[in-house]
Structure formats: structure tokens, C-alpha cells
Amino acid sequence: MRHGGLLAGTVLYSNIIIMRIITFVLLILIFQKSYGQKTLTYNDSISSYFEEVKVATKKGKNLWDMDLYGPIIIVNPYTRQAYSNFPDTIGVLKKEGRIYTGKLPSNILVGNYSLKWGGLNWALVLTIFITNNKDERVDLFTHELFHSAQPLLNFPKVNDQNNGHLDSKNGRIYLRLELEALVEALKSVDKNERTNHILNALYFRKYRYKLFPNAYLSETTIEINEGIASYTGKVMRRLNGNEFYNLMVNKITDFFKEQSYVQMFAYNTIPAYGFMLRESNKFWNKQVNSETNLTDFFISAFKFTNRINQQLNIDSLSNFYSATIITKQENEREGRIKKTVLAYKEKFLEQAHFEILFEKKRMSYDTRFIVTIEELGFVYPTLRATDNWGVLDVKDVGGFLNPTKDKVIISIPTKVDGNNISGEGWTLQLNNDYALEKDEKTGNYTLKKK
């Protein structure tokens, strides 16, 4: 009996071992299959993104009387792995299933923007901005497709002008009041109430232009380039009125938390005005072009021409839109930002530095953290620039751009290894035709062509 029990126990133990081995092998096979499916699923997802955008632009082609669908590149900003819906003409992107894949060359900036490369005009989109929400994906892709189509839509891209006034206390206050009035308009159920809030928003805008005489022109360049694109993307979502109004209320509320309003404001103003105007004039967008005075256009389109010139007490009007809270917050911010400005002035203008002139630049940067340095220029904490001289990457510590954005200033180099040059928070891959040059009197560095 003991031998039988021992044998039975041995057999049972062996069976358990065998079952564990089988289970382990099955787990490996399942993992391998799962991994393969994830790879397949990812490529299939990319293909489905292209398809859903294609469907959306076809349904929305009456917005601009053309189908905006065209070449798109989705790129991973860390690996530069790219996925496209069209082949390029130079053979970088190879067909893989229903899409094309490859790695973008290092001299191509990665970001969300329109790109002329490989014989085509592309809408470039970063993987990190693609969400699981279909509406948000359609918005993102069609926004960039609009940029690709701008020349055909009577919106040739104009150079964004400086909006430094939107980094000042009063500039920010009256932009926030304008947006607060737009939020109230979007929330309003009563038509007359909504109309009054829209009118008040435009009052705050006009008052801002009185405080800053060049504000109209500088703000318009951003609103034409980015505001119209933002509106286009949101129309392509095919949301109903209430869905859109709720979306914009949330977006404007989130926008108030941003550190910089210098460029981001346009993503909110034009869609807000545009969707409320859409109720009475569905295709108002076809009446504007790159030369349109958008403020005057909205005043006329909303039939405010006779009312906008009435004399109002702007302070009394402000009190309806949380002016006391907004002013308090902006006073506190102004105190904080002064210290930052002084530190940047010392670092980039008073100390020895490295000044690089742009020749044929392509530049990407995070618009949320721009810091205005009085009338002298702007600091972009993070930026990437490609030019004839090479590729510059700046992270966290910032690069200073003058008002005309024809040069960038960074800290002095601390390491030179052939064509690889680096300093505090930045790296420069220099092309062979250029060399580093130091002014021994000032300690400043520049680049010279060999």
C-alpha cells in the first residue's frame, strides 16, 4: 500500500509538473500571439484613423466646398517612426498592409503642423496627441489638414506676429473678460441673453485694442492661422449645438489655467464666435480670407454695427464677469512673472551667450509656456529648430527669440565634440559648412559659414 501510494503520488506530482510546463508553454504562445496582435492592432488602428478622417472630411466637404482629405503622416516624436496614408516620392515610407511606414529623417521637425516633404504637402500629427476619443482625433487631423489646404482656400499662411501684450496684466485681464462673456453666451438658453453676452465680449475686445493699438493686427494673424483651423476641426466633429457649447465652455475654462495666452487664445475665440454665428449663417467661414478684419466681420455678422459704438462704462460692464477675481489673480501673476523676466534678461542678454541667426528655419515649440521679455522678445522654454546650419534642440532652460524671430539666443557652449555642440539644456548638431566662433572680448559665440 505504501508503494502504491508512493507511485500514485509520484504520478500525480509528475502530472502536475507536466501541466505546469504545458501551461507555461501556452502562456508563452498566448503572449507571443497577443504581442503580434498588438502590433497588428496598432497598425490597424492607424489605418482606421485615416479611414475615419476620410469619412469625416467627405461628409463635411460643404464647409469649404472641397474635401480636405489628403496626405497625413503620424509620427512618434521619440523614435521618429512614421505612418502615412500616402507614399512619399523619395521612397522613405514603405507599404505595410493598408498604410506606409518608415522613419522620418532627422532634419524634419516633428510636431503638429503642415509639412512639404517627399513631393507632397502633408498634415503631420504626433502620436502623443492622438486620444481614444474619435471626435478628438477627427478634430486634430482635420485641423492639420486645413493647414495643408490653406493656400487653396484663400488663406495663405501669414507670419504670426508678436502678441506680447497678452502676457501683460491688462492684456490678459481684457482677454479673460472677453472669454468670460463668451462662456456666458455659450451657456445661455435665452437668445437675447446670448446676444448681449456676445456683444459684451466684443466690447472687451475693442477696449483691448484701445489699450494696445497694434493688438488687432497681431491677434488677427494668429486667429487667421490657428483660429480658423481650430473652428474647422471642431465642425468636422459634427457635434450638435449643445454638445459644441459644452465643449467650448470646458476648453475655455481649461485655457484660463495656461501659463501663456500669447498664441493659445485663438484656438478658443474663433470657434466660440464661429459656432454661435453658425446658428444664423451656417457657412460664414466662406466669406472670410487672410485679409479679413475678423473683429469687424463678427460685429457686422452679429448685427452689432450700430450698438458697438455706444459709450459704456467698461468697469461696470466688467463687474458682470468676475472682474475682481480676475484682476486679483493677474496682479499676483504679474508679481511672480517679473522675477522670471529679470532672470531671463540676465541669462540671455546680459551674460555671455550664444547667438544663432536663422537663414531658412523650421521651428516647433510649446505654445503654452512662452514668456514675454518686455519689448525685447520672447523665451520659449522648449523648442526645436532646423536650418541650413543644422538642428538645435532646447529643453526646459529656454531659448530667447527677438521680436522678428530671425535669431535665437541660448547659453554658451560647454562641450564641443566635432559637429556635436551642447550647453545647459541644449544640443546642436552642426552641419559641415558651419563652424563655431567666439568673440574673445565679449565671450559671446556665433556661427560662421566656412
C-alpha positions as CSV (number, residue, x, y, z in Angstrom):
1,M,0.0,0.0,0.0
2,R,2.8,2.4,0.8
3,H,4.5,1.6,-2.6
4,G,1.2,2.0,-4.4
5,G,0.6,5.3,-2.6
6,L,4.2,6.5,-3.4
7,L,3.7,5.5,-7.1
8,A,0.3,7.3,-7.2
9,G,1.9,10.3,-5.5
10,T,4.8,10.3,-8.0
11,V,2.5,10.0,-10.9
12,L,0.3,12.8,-9.6
13,Y,3.3,15.0,-9.0
14,S,4.6,14.3,-12.5
15,N,1.2,15.2,-13.9
16,I,1.3,18.5,-12.0
17,I,4.7,19.3,-13.4
18,I,3.7,18.4,-16.9
19,M,0.5,20.5,-16.6
20,R,2.6,23.4,-15.3
21,I,5.0,23.0,-18.3
22,I,2.1,22.9,-20.7
23,T,0.5,26.0,-19.0
24,F,3.8,27.8,-19.2
25,V,4.2,27.0,-22.9
26,L,0.6,28.1,-23.5
27,L,1.2,31.3,-21.7
28,I,4.3,32.0,-23.9
29,L,2.3,31.2,-27.0
30,I,-0.6,33.4,-25.8
31,F,1.9,36.2,-25.0
32,Q,3.5,35.9,-28.5
33,K,0.1,35.9,-30.1
34,S,-1.0,38.8,-28.0
35,Y,2.1,40.7,-28.8
36,G,1.6,40.1,-32.5
37,Q,-2.0,41.1,-32.2
38,K,-0.9,44.4,-30.5
39,T,1.5,45.1,-33.3
40,L,-1.2,44.3,-35.8
41,T,-3.8,46.2,-33.8
42,Y,-1.7,49.3,-33.7
43,N,-1.2,49.3,-37.5
44,D,-4.9,48.6,-37.9
45,S,-5.7,51.5,-35.6
46,I,-3.5,53.8,-37.7
47,S,-5.4,52.6,-40.8
48,S,-8.7,53.1,-39.0
49,Y,-7.7,56.7,-38.0
50,F,-7.1,57.5,-41.7
51,E,-10.4,56.0,-42.7
52,E,-12.5,57.8,-40.0
53,V,-10.9,61.1,-41.1
54,K,-11.5,60.3,-44.7
55,V,-15.2,59.7,-43.9
56,A,-15.4,62.9,-41.8
57,T,-13.9,65.2,-44.5
58,K,-16.2,63.7,-47.2
59,K,-19.3,64.4,-45.0
60,G,-18.0,67.9,-44.2
61,K,-16.8,68.9,-47.7
62,N,-19.5,71.6,-48.0
63,L,-17.8,73.5,-45.2
64,W,-15.1,74.7,-47.6
65,D,-16.6,73.4,-50.9
66,M,-13.8,70.8,-51.1
67,D,-12.8,67.6,-49.4
68,L,-9.9,68.4,-47.1
69,Y,-8.6,64.8,-47.0
70,G,-5.1,64.4,-48.2
71,P,-1.6,63.1,-47.2
72,I,-1.2,62.6,-43.5
73,I,1.9,61.4,-41.5
74,I,1.5,60.2,-37.9
75,V,4.9,60.2,-36.2
76,N,6.3,59.1,-32.9
77,P,8.3,62.1,-31.6
78,Y,10.7,59.9,-29.7
79,T,11.6,57.3,-32.3
80,R,10.6,59.2,-35.5
81,Q,8.7,56.1,-36.6
82,A,6.2,57.4,-39.2
83,Y,2.9,56.0,-40.5
84,S,1.2,57.5,-43.6
85,N,-1.9,57.1,-45.8
86,F,0.1,58.0,-48.9
87,P,3.6,57.0,-50.2
88,D,6.2,59.7,-50.5
89,T,8.0,60.2,-53.8
90,I,11.5,59.5,-52.4
91,G,10.9,56.0,-51.0
92,V,11.3,56.6,-47.3
93,L,7.8,55.3,-46.5
94,K,7.2,51.7,-47.5
95,K,3.8,50.0,-47.9
96,E,2.9,47.8,-44.9
97,G,-0.7,46.4,-45.2
98,R,-3.0,49.3,-45.8
99,I,-0.6,52.0,-44.7
100,Y,3.0,53.2,-45.3
101,T,5.7,53.2,-42.7
102,G,9.3,54.4,-42.3
103,K,11.5,56.7,-40.2
104,L,11.5,60.5,-40.8
105,P,14.9,62.0,-41.5
106,S,16.5,63.8,-38.5
107,N,16.3,67.2,-40.3
108,I,12.5,67.1,-40.4
109,L,10.8,68.8,-37.4
110,V,8.3,66.7,-35.6
111,G,5.2,68.4,-34.4
112,N,1.5,69.0,-35.4
113,Y,1.8,71.2,-38.5
114,S,1.7,71.1,-42.3
115,L,4.9,69.9,-44.0
116,K,6.1,70.0,-47.6
117,W,8.3,66.9,-48.0
118,G,8.7,63.9,-50.2
119,G,6.9,65.6,-53.1
120,L,3.7,66.1,-51.1
121,N,2.0,68.6,-48.7
122,W,1.5,66.6,-45.5
123,A,-0.6,67.1,-42.4
124,L,1.9,66.0,-39.7
125,V,0.4,64.7,-36.4
126,L,2.3,63.4,-33.3
127,T,1.2,60.1,-31.8
128,I,1.3,61.6,-28.3
129,F,-1.7,63.8,-29.1
130,I,-3.9,61.1,-30.5
131,T,-6.5,60.0,-28.0
132,N,-9.0,57.2,-27.7
133,N,-11.9,59.7,-28.4
134,K,-12.9,59.6,-32.1
135,D,-14.2,63.2,-32.1
136,E,-10.9,64.5,-30.7
137,R,-9.0,62.5,-33.4
138,V,-11.1,63.9,-36.2
139,D,-10.7,67.4,-34.7
140,L,-6.9,67.0,-34.6
141,F,-6.4,65.5,-38.0
142,T,-8.8,67.9,-39.8
143,H,-7.2,70.9,-38.1
144,E,-3.9,70.0,-39.6
145,L,-5.4,69.1,-43.0
146,F,-6.9,72.6,-43.1
147,H,-3.3,73.9,-42.7
148,S,-2.2,71.8,-45.7
149,A,-5.1,73.1,-47.8
150,Q,-4.8,76.8,-46.7
151,P,-3.3,78.0,-50.0
152,L,-6.2,76.6,-51.9
153,L,-8.7,78.1,-49.5
154,N,-7.6,81.7,-49.9
155,F,-5.8,81.5,-46.6
156,P,-2.1,81.6,-47.5
157,K,-0.2,81.2,-44.2
158,V,0.9,84.6,-42.8
159,N,3.7,85.1,-40.4
160,D,2.4,85.0,-36.8
161,Q,3.1,88.4,-35.2
162,N,4.1,89.0,-31.7
163,N,1.3,89.1,-29.1
164,G,3.4,90.2,-26.2
165,H,0.5,92.4,-24.9
166,L,-1.3,89.1,-24.0
167,D,1.5,88.4,-21.5
168,S,0.9,91.8,-19.8
169,K,-1.6,92.3,-16.9
170,N,-4.1,94.4,-18.8
171,G,-3.8,92.3,-21.9
172,R,-4.6,89.2,-20.0
173,I,-7.4,90.8,-18.0
174,Y,-9.4,92.0,-21.0
175,L,-8.8,88.8,-22.9
176,R,-10.1,86.9,-20.0
177,L,-13.1,89.2,-19.7
178,E,-13.9,88.7,-23.4
179,L,-13.7,84.9,-22.9
180,E,-15.8,85.0,-19.7
181,A,-18.5,86.8,-21.7
182,L,-18.3,84.2,-24.4
183,V,-18.6,81.4,-21.8
184,E,-21.8,83.1,-20.5
185,A,-23.1,83.4,-24.1
186,L,-22.4,79.7,-24.7
187,K,-24.3,78.8,-21.5
188,S,-27.3,81.0,-22.3
189,V,-30.5,79.4,-23.3
190,D,-32.3,82.7,-24.0
191,K,-31.4,84.1,-27.4
192,N,-31.4,87.7,-26.3
193,E,-29.3,87.0,-23.3
194,R,-26.8,85.1,-25.5
195,T,-26.7,88.1,-28.0
196,N,-25.9,90.5,-25.2
197,H,-23.1,88.4,-23.9
198,I,-21.6,88.2,-27.4
199,L,-21.8,91.9,-27.7
200,N,-20.1,92.4,-24.4
201,A,-17.3,90.1,-25.4
202,L,-16.7,92.2,-28.5
203,Y,-16.8,95.3,-26.3
204,F,-13.9,93.9,-24.2
205,R,-12.0,93.0,-27.4
206,K,-12.4,96.6,-28.8
207,Y,-11.3,98.0,-25.4
208,R,-8.2,95.8,-25.5
209,Y,-7.4,97.3,-28.9
210,K,-7.6,100.8,-27.5
211,L,-5.1,99.9,-24.8
212,F,-2.8,98.2,-27.3
213,P,-3.1,99.8,-30.7
214,N,-1.2,97.1,-32.6
215,A,-3.2,94.3,-31.0
216,Y,-5.7,94.0,-33.8
217,L,-3.1,93.2,-36.4
218,S,-1.0,90.9,-34.2
219,E,-4.0,88.9,-32.9
220,T,-5.6,88.6,-36.3
221,T,-2.5,86.8,-37.7
222,I,-2.9,84.0,-35.1
223,E,-6.7,83.9,-35.4
224,I,-6.5,83.5,-39.2
225,N,-3.8,80.8,-39.0
226,E,-5.0,78.9,-35.9
227,G,-8.5,80.1,-35.1
228,I,-10.0,79.2,-38.4
229,A,-8.2,75.8,-38.4
230,S,-9.5,75.2,-34.9
231,Y,-13.0,76.0,-36.0
232,T,-12.7,73.7,-39.0
233,G,-11.6,70.8,-36.8
234,K,-14.5,71.2,-34.5
235,V,-17.1,71.5,-37.2
236,M,-15.8,68.2,-38.6
237,R,-16.7,66.6,-35.3
238,R,-20.3,67.0,-36.4
239,L,-21.5,67.9,-32.8
240,N,-24.9,69.3,-32.2
241,G,-25.2,72.8,-30.8
242,N,-25.4,71.9,-27.1
243,E,-22.5,69.4,-27.4
244,F,-20.4,72.1,-29.0
245,Y,-21.3,74.7,-26.5
246,N,-20.4,72.4,-23.6
247,L,-17.1,71.5,-25.3
248,M,-16.1,75.1,-25.7
249,V,-17.1,76.1,-22.1
250,N,-14.8,73.3,-20.9
251,K,-12.0,74.3,-23.2
252,I,-12.1,78.0,-22.3
253,T,-12.2,77.1,-18.6
254,D,-9.1,74.9,-19.1
255,F,-7.5,77.7,-21.1
256,F,-7.6,80.0,-18.1
257,K,-5.2,77.7,-16.4
258,E,-2.5,78.1,-19.1
259,Q,0.7,80.0,-18.2
260,S,0.8,81.9,-21.5
261,Y,-2.1,83.3,-23.6
262,V,0.2,84.7,-26.3
263,Q,-0.8,82.2,-29.0
264,M,-3.3,79.8,-27.5
265,F,-6.2,82.3,-27.3
266,A,-7.1,81.9,-31.0
267,Y,-7.9,78.2,-30.5
268,N,-10.9,79.4,-28.4
269,T,-12.0,82.8,-29.6
270,I,-12.8,81.9,-33.3
271,P,-14.6,78.6,-32.6
272,A,-16.7,80.3,-29.9
273,Y,-17.8,83.2,-32.1
274,G,-18.0,81.0,-35.1
275,F,-20.3,78.3,-33.8
276,M,-22.7,80.9,-32.3
277,L,-22.7,82.7,-35.7
278,R,-23.3,79.4,-37.4
279,E,-26.9,79.4,-36.0
280,S,-27.8,82.2,-38.4
281,N,-25.1,81.9,-41.1
282,K,-24.0,78.3,-41.4
283,F,-21.2,79.0,-43.9
284,W,-19.9,82.4,-42.6
285,N,-16.4,81.0,-43.0
286,K,-16.6,81.2,-46.8
287,Q,-16.9,85.0,-46.5
288,V,-13.5,85.5,-44.9
289,N,-10.0,85.2,-46.1
290,S,-6.5,86.0,-44.8
291,E,-7.1,89.8,-45.2
292,T,-10.4,89.8,-43.3
293,N,-10.7,92.0,-40.2
294,L,-12.3,89.3,-38.1
295,T,-13.4,91.7,-35.3
296,D,-15.2,93.9,-37.7
297,F,-16.6,90.9,-39.5
298,F,-18.1,89.5,-36.4
299,I,-19.5,92.9,-35.4
300,S,-21.3,93.1,-38.7
301,A,-22.3,89.5,-38.9
302,F,-24.0,89.6,-35.5
303,K,-25.6,92.9,-36.5
304,F,-23.9,94.9,-33.8
305,T,-22.6,97.8,-36.0
306,N,-25.0,100.4,-34.5
307,R,-24.6,99.2,-30.9
308,I,-20.8,98.6,-30.6
309,N,-20.0,102.4,-30.8
310,Q,-22.2,103.3,-27.8
311,Q,-20.4,104.7,-24.9
312,L,-20.2,102.2,-22.0
313,N,-18.6,102.2,-18.6
314,I,-16.1,99.3,-19.1
315,D,-15.6,98.9,-15.4
316,S,-19.3,98.5,-14.7
317,L,-19.5,96.0,-17.6
318,S,-16.5,94.1,-16.2
319,N,-18.2,93.5,-12.9
320,F,-20.7,91.2,-14.6
321,Y,-17.8,88.9,-15.5
322,S,-15.8,88.2,-12.3
323,A,-13.5,91.2,-12.9
324,T,-12.5,91.5,-9.2
325,I,-11.3,87.9,-9.1
326,I,-9.6,88.1,-12.5
327,T,-7.8,91.3,-11.5
328,K,-6.6,89.9,-8.2
329,Q,-5.2,86.8,-10.0
330,E,-3.4,88.8,-12.7
331,N,-1.9,91.2,-10.1
332,E,-0.4,88.2,-8.3
333,R,0.8,86.7,-11.5
334,E,2.5,90.0,-12.6
335,G,4.5,89.9,-9.3
336,R,5.7,86.4,-10.0
337,I,6.5,86.9,-13.6
338,K,8.7,89.9,-13.0
339,K,11.2,87.8,-11.2
340,T,11.2,85.3,-14.2
341,V,11.7,88.1,-16.7
342,L,14.7,89.6,-14.8
343,A,16.3,86.2,-14.6
344,Y,15.9,85.6,-18.3
345,K,17.2,89.1,-19.2
346,E,20.3,88.4,-17.3
347,K,20.8,85.0,-18.7
348,F,20.2,85.7,-22.4
349,L,21.1,89.4,-22.8
350,E,23.5,90.5,-20.1
351,Q,25.7,87.4,-19.7
352,A,27.9,85.9,-22.3
353,H,25.6,83.9,-24.7
354,F,25.4,82.0,-28.0
355,E,23.6,83.9,-30.8
356,I,22.4,81.9,-33.8
357,L,21.0,83.7,-36.9
358,F,18.2,81.9,-38.8
359,E,18.6,81.6,-42.5
360,K,15.8,79.1,-43.5
361,K,14.3,78.0,-40.3
362,R,11.7,75.5,-39.4
363,M,10.8,75.7,-35.7
364,S,8.5,73.9,-33.3
365,Y,7.8,74.8,-29.7
366,D,5.3,74.5,-26.9
367,T,3.0,77.5,-27.1
368,R,1.7,77.1,-23.6
369,F,4.8,78.4,-21.8
370,I,6.0,81.4,-23.8
371,V,7.4,84.2,-21.7
372,T,7.4,87.8,-23.0
373,I,10.6,89.8,-22.1
374,E,9.2,93.3,-22.2
375,E,9.6,94.7,-25.8
376,L,12.8,92.7,-26.3
377,G,11.5,89.3,-27.4
378,F,10.3,86.0,-26.1
379,V,11.6,83.0,-24.3
380,Y,10.5,79.6,-25.5
381,P,11.3,77.1,-22.7
382,T,11.3,74.2,-25.2
383,L,12.0,74.4,-28.9
384,R,13.5,72.6,-31.8
385,A,14.8,74.4,-34.9
386,T,16.2,73.1,-38.2
387,D,18.1,75.4,-40.5
388,N,20.9,75.5,-43.1
389,W,23.4,75.3,-40.1
390,G,21.9,72.1,-38.6
391,V,19.5,71.0,-35.8
392,L,19.0,72.8,-32.5
393,D,17.2,71.2,-29.6
394,V,16.4,73.2,-26.5
395,K,14.7,71.6,-23.4
396,D,13.4,73.2,-20.2
397,V,16.0,76.0,-19.9
398,G,14.7,78.0,-22.9
399,G,15.8,79.9,-25.9
400,F,15.4,83.6,-26.5
401,L,13.9,84.9,-29.8
402,N,14.0,88.5,-30.8
403,P,10.7,90.2,-31.8
404,T,11.2,89.5,-35.5
405,K,12.2,85.9,-34.7
406,D,15.2,86.0,-37.0
407,K,17.6,84.8,-34.4
408,V,17.8,82.6,-31.3
409,I,20.0,83.2,-28.2
410,I,21.0,80.3,-25.9
411,S,23.6,79.9,-23.1
412,I,27.2,79.5,-24.1
413,P,28.5,76.1,-25.2
414,T,30.1,73.8,-22.6
415,K,31.1,70.9,-24.7
416,V,32.3,70.7,-28.3
417,D,32.7,67.2,-29.9
418,G,33.3,67.8,-33.6
419,N,29.9,68.8,-35.0
420,N,28.1,67.9,-31.8
421,I,27.9,71.0,-29.6
422,S,26.0,71.3,-26.3
423,G,25.3,73.6,-23.4
424,E,23.0,73.9,-20.5
425,G,19.8,72.2,-21.6
426,W,20.5,72.3,-25.4
427,T,22.3,70.4,-28.1
428,L,23.3,71.5,-31.6
429,Q,24.1,69.1,-34.5
430,L,26.1,71.4,-36.7
431,N,26.4,70.9,-40.5
432,N,29.8,70.7,-42.0
433,D,29.6,74.0,-43.8
434,Y,29.4,75.9,-40.5
435,A,31.7,76.5,-37.5
436,L,31.5,77.9,-34.0
437,E,33.2,81.3,-33.4
438,K,33.9,83.0,-30.1
439,D,34.3,86.8,-29.6
440,E,37.1,87.0,-27.1
441,K,36.1,90.5,-25.9
442,T,32.5,89.7,-25.0
443,G,32.7,86.0,-24.6
444,N,29.7,85.6,-26.9
445,Y,29.5,82.8,-29.5
446,T,28.1,82.9,-33.0
447,L,28.1,80.6,-36.1
448,K,30.0,81.4,-39.3
449,K,29.9,79.8,-42.7
450,K,33.1,78.2,-43.7
